[in-house]
């Protein structure tokens, strides 16, 4: 256990207080408090842009025990062990924290990494009690506060377009495959890019506000990301103009919500979100169940979908929509993460489904590379 313990508190807006000790940056922070109950890899979790603006509670007890790996890249030039280029959470809450790590690939402690990026952590918290509190009351705003330091203002990531804060500023291209897939970066996880590249696609990652009508691609993937999908109206408006086209569109997580809004549906905030592994989803067309990894706080109202669209997957726990698809078009989306490898990989085949659609659309259009609809 780390030495030189300094007291800290997690204060929730509803008045609840959870005491602990600070690690990482010894400074206050504020955000939406959420929990993940999976046996999660913390380097991947805290670099996931979908957690931007949130204070993440990890209930898994072994945090810090294998340190933090280096930012070495794979053959595609993508970091092997991280989902983005920086820590995205505003704070980290754990029951235990270990400075004394043991792993052949470790380059620093979790605490040192958090400190280098100005992010506080708090350990010694009863994360089981905190999780039960959030399940009963829903996700709430919170602050990590330290004695004798000013308390920060409350921060609610749903009140601004946080996608604009996590998206890359300019296009980047990876690979040299014959299929050209554009990924609209709303906070894309690195492994989504890797899953496309491993299947032979050439991938161009576009900023969230890229003019899609003028862009050249064979298929479009709208990525995961943080915040309220209704803050992404500019993206929704662009997709509306593409839904009558023949170039396949595939949405993941936030991308599912954005596609649902573009289709004419509605979204709503879940009480405490779906975050973690082992989420069962039911595929209506086949009658099959899959075990999935998820990280989202909003969902599409399945009863709001227009007649041209249908429910693809449904959550086995709360019957919320987990996937939608156009009945007579090549556009579809899922709420869960088919690229996730920290647990089940039941749904990784969906990348093959998407690329098969892209390949078919390209063949039907005479194999003209980068052809635009119309």
Secondary structure, 3 states (H helix, E strand, C coil): CCCCCCEEEEEECCCCEEEEEEEECCCCEEEEEEEECCCCCHHHHHCCHHHCCEEEEECCCCCCCCCEECCCECCCCCECCCCCCCCCCCEEEECCCCCCCCCCCEEECHHHHHHHCCCEEEECCCHHHHHHHHHHHCCEEEEEEECCCCCCCCCCHHHCCCHHHHCCCCCEEECCCCEEEEEEECCCCHHHHHHHHHCCEEEEEEECCCCCCCCCCCEEEECCCCCCHHHHHHHHHHHHCCCCCCCCEEEECHHHHHHHHHHCCCEEEEEEEEEEEEEEEEECCCCEEEEEEEEEEEEECHHHCCCCEEEEEEECCCCCEEEEEECCCCEEEECCCCCCCCCCCCCCHHHHHHHHHHHHHHHHCCCCCCCCCC
